[in-house]
Amino acid sequence: MLLHVDCVDLGLAELPLNLSVFTAYLDLSINNLTLLPNGAFSNLYVLQELRLARNCLTDIPEGAFSGLFNLKVLMLQNNHLWQVPGDALQNLQSAFGCQPHYPCACGFL
């Protein structure tokens, strides 16, 4: 069974640990994430939709989305990104917020 994981507005400053490999939908929107480690989602082989909108991301390292061959939707709007690595956009059917420099939604920046 594929999982729908909703972590919206939980005040997360880091990615949750021990996400199931059966996670197909992951919503991390409206949190305080500032960085994504390289290969952060590499064990989520069936992930189809990843929502990272309204965080405080300033950079996405090359390889942050490596191994996500089933990822079809990536939402990055309302972060503080100047660029998104090209490999992050491979295989996607929809990408939102991938234009440069979206303002940070965090109140502390």
C-alpha positions in Angstrom: 0.0 0.0 0.0 1.3 3.4 -1.0 1.4 6.1 1.7 0.2 9.7 1.8 2.4 11.6 4.4 1.2 15.0 5.5 3.7 17.1 7.5 2.1 20.5 6.8 2.8 23.3 9.3 4.5 21.2 11.9 7.3 23.7 12.5 9.9 21.2 11.2 13.4 22.5 10.8 14.8 19.2 9.5 13.4 16.4 7.4 11.5 13.8 9.3 13.4 10.6 9.9 12.3 7.0 9.0 9.9 7.8 6.2 8.4 4.6 4.8 9.8 3.5 1.4 6.2 3.2 0.4 5.6 7.0 0.6 4.1 8.1 -2.7 3.0 11.6 -1.6 5.0 13.8 0.9 3.8 17.2 1.9 6.4 19.2 3.9 4.9 22.6 3.1 4.7 25.5 5.6 7.7 24.4 7.8 11.1 25.9 8.6 13.2 23.8 6.4 16.4 25.6 5.3 18.3 22.9 3.6 18.0 19.6 1.9 20.8 17.1 2.4 22.3 15.5 -0.7 20.2 12.3 -1.4 17.7 13.3 1.3 14.9 11.4 -0.4 17.0 8.6 -2.0 15.1 5.8 -0.2 11.7 7.0 -1.4 11.6 5.0 -4.6 7.9 5.3 -5.2 7.6 9.0 -4.3 5.4 10.7 -7.0 4.6 14.1 -5.4 6.9 16.2 -3.2 5.6 19.5 -1.8 8.2 21.8 -0.2 6.4 25.1 -0.6 6.6 27.9 2.0 9.8 26.8 3.7 13.1 28.7 4.0 15.1 26.8 1.4 17.9 28.8 0.0 19.8 26.1 -1.9 19.1 22.7 -3.3 22.2 20.7 -3.8 22.9 18.7 -6.9 21.6 15.2 -6.2 19.0 16.2 -3.6 16.4 14.4 -5.6 18.6 11.6 -7.0 16.8 8.3 -7.2 13.3 9.7 -7.4 12.5 8.2 -10.8 8.8 8.2 -10.1 8.6 11.9 -9.0 6.1 13.7 -11.2 5.2 16.8 -9.2 7.7 19.0 -7.3 6.4 22.1 -5.5 9.0 24.7 -4.4 7.2 28.0 -4.5 7.6 30.6 -1.7 11.1 29.7 -0.7 14.2 31.7 -1.2 15.8 29.8 -4.1 18.1 31.4 -6.7 18.4 28.2 -8.7 17.3 24.6 -8.9 19.7 21.9 -10.1 18.8 20.5 -13.5 18.6 17.0 -12.2 15.8 18.0 -9.9 13.6 18.7 -12.9 14.1 15.4 -14.8 11.1 13.1 -15.2 8.7 15.8 -13.8 5.3 16.4 -15.2 4.8 19.5 -13.1 7.2 21.8 -11.3 5.9 24.8 -9.4 8.1 27.6 -8.0 11.2 26.7 -9.9 11.8 30.3 -11.1 14.5 32.1 -9.2 14.2 34.0 -6.0 10.9 33.4 -4.3 10.7 35.2 -1.0 11.1 33.2 2.2 7.9 32.6 4.1 9.6 32.4 7.5 9.0 35.1 10.0 12.5 34.9 11.5 14.5 35.7 8.3 
